[in-house]
Amino acid sequence: MGGNSNRGEVFDLLSNHRRRYAIHYCKREDGPVELGDLAEHVAAWELDKDVAELTSAERKRVYTSLQQTHLPTLEEAGMVEFDDRTIELTEDATELAVYLDVVPGDSIPWGVYYLGLAGVGSVVMTGLWLEIVPTETVPELGWATLVVALFAGSAVVHVLQNRRLRLGELERPP
């Protein structure tokens, strides 16, 4: 990335699953990797199979795609050094902590969740200002504490989930 790469370029690079899987594998191996090994793992993750179950055609398709397209793209961006057979992450890529805000199909993105939480908090606070929220059972400070606790609890869950989804951390790439 050589100082001229910005965050947007990194996310563009990693928006392609083969490039993301390649970085993930290299981060996990923590050293130079052979193109054949990389292609096998990328193909296995892509097809949700074990490496041993791959056909030679499946291996070859991913191998060729990595060799001709994805690794040259990553090399041009300064993320890997690639010499036809061996791939190694550059120092920039090694230090890059990539968190992917992966949203499972049955949940909402964190940004939308926080926006909703802020909306609920605003309604509660407005209700307190207009004195329409009951303060006999729960005092004003209790309501404020509840809203802050909801944000704090949500932030803790968000941070833990992000740590889990960091490239190179899990067995399977996110």
Secondary structure as the mmCIF struct_conf table of DSSP 4:
data_model
#
loop_
_struct_conf.conf_type_id
_struct_conf.id
_struct_conf.beg_label_comp_id
_struct_conf.beg_label_asym_id
_struct_conf.beg_label_seq_id
_struct_conf.end_label_comp_id
_struct_conf.end_label_asym_id
_struct_conf.end_label_seq_id
TURN_TY1_P TURN_TY1_P1 GLY A 2 ASN A 4
HELX_RH_AL_P HELX_RH_AL_P1 ARG A 7 LEU A 14
TURN_TY1_P TURN_TY1_P2 SER A 15 SER A 15
BEND BEND1 ASN A 16 ASN A 16
HELX_RH_AL_P HELX_RH_AL_P2 HIS A 17 GLU A 29
TURN_TY1_P TURN_TY1_P3 ASP A 30 ASP A 30
BEND BEND2 GLY A 31 GLY A 31
STRN STRN1 VAL A 33 GLU A 34
HELX_RH_AL_P HELX_RH_AL_P3 LEU A 35 LEU A 47
TURN_TY1_P TURN_TY1_P4 ASP A 48 ASP A 48
HELX_RH_3T_P HELX_RH_3T_P1 VAL A 51 GLU A 53
HELX_RH_AL_P HELX_RH_AL_P4 SER A 56 SER A 65
HELX_RH_PI_P HELX_RH_PI_P1 LEU A 66 HIS A 70
HELX_RH_AL_P HELX_RH_AL_P5 LEU A 71 GLU A 76
TURN_TY1_P TURN_TY1_P5 ALA A 77 GLY A 78
BEND BEND3 MET A 79 MET A 79
STRN STRN2 VAL A 80 PHE A 82
BEND BEND4 ASP A 84 ARG A 85
STRN STRN3 THR A 86 LEU A 89
HELX_RH_AL_P HELX_RH_AL_P6 GLU A 91 GLU A 95
STRN STRN4 TYR A 99 TYR A 99
TURN_TY1_P TURN_TY1_P6 GLY A 105 ASP A 106
BEND BEND5 SER A 107 SER A 107
HELX_RH_AL_P HELX_RH_AL_P7 TRP A 110 TRP A 129
TURN_TY1_P TURN_TY1_P7 LEU A 130 GLU A 131
BEND BEND6 VAL A 133 VAL A 133
BEND BEND7 GLU A 136 VAL A 138
HELX_RH_AL_P HELX_RH_AL_P8 GLU A 140 ARG A 164
TURN_TY1_P TURN_TY1_P8 LEU A 165 LEU A 165
STRN STRN5 ARG A 166 ARG A 166
TURN_TY1_P TURN_TY1_P9 LEU A 167 GLU A 169
BEND BEND8 LEU A 170 ARG A 172
#
